Amino acid sequence: MGMGGAYIGLADDANAPFFNPAGLTQLMKRELTAMYSMLYVGLNPILYTAKTDRLGYHLVSYVQPVRQNTDAIAVSWLAFNSTFYDENTFTLSYARYLYFSHRAKVFSSLSSGFNLKILNIGIEAGEYTKLDSDLSTHALSKSDVTLDFSLLLSVTSKMNLGLIAANIRPANMGLIKQEEVPLRLGAGLSYKEGNTLQLIDFSWRDKILNGRKEFNLKLGIEHWLLRQACIRAGYDIKSISTGASYRYGDRYEMQLDYAFIYPLSSFVNTFGTHRFALSIRF
């Protein structure tokens, strides 16, 4: 959180299923995380749906290491909601070490990860759907299944390389006509020196945006102050972000996270997005 969405080359906590499920092999403890987001605060008065549109983006994820920490499984739920429209993604993840060596200084480990995702969208019946002749004659919800595959390579003791192919099975999520979820390819590097972590991600989606395929660059940096607290900053083509974390405990560790994201385009008259998360490792 707070690093511009750059995470493919790190993915070392319960958020890994959403970025790079191969990173789940790095978790040595069971982990449960929950996040609550308020999207584009202050935007509500200019939306046509209602005076309080309640835009939200939330997740819950649980990770269980197995087989002496060589494998890991995870279950997660990701949701976007508004007054009249909702999206839900239910994910079952599995990750496994393909290669691991305590001695190698280069290419010391390689992990693979897999996501099985159940996608669901729904529109709440109301005045808007009654006015739309297409929606009034079609089902107001749709579900389908898609798959992700990823790799995480430890290039050196300080650097990781992550790769992901998301939505590799075409999933039709169109309510009125066929609309497939676009294939997304991503690559990310993480580099850690002392208490400072630097991240860079590249992603491409098979979707036309402004007459060309959608491409994104994401940058992030994190610095830990002692062991308990850290500060973060990030950038992508569409937004800038900042954040902080505080953690405490040993056998049972808790971590609190906050991130602020401000859009650089598309949205105006907003106080940005605010995200809050709580993680427990045990």
PyMOL commands that set and color helices and strands:
alter all, ss='L'
color gray80, all
select helices_A, chain A and resi 16-18+21-26+44-46+127-131+135-137
alter helices_A, ss='H'
color red, helices_A
select strands_A, chain A and resi 31-38+56-66+71-81+85-100+109-123+141-154+159-166+184-193+196-209+212-225+229-236+239-248+253-263+273-281
alter strands_A, ss='S'
color yellow, strands_A
deselect
rebuild
show_as cartoon
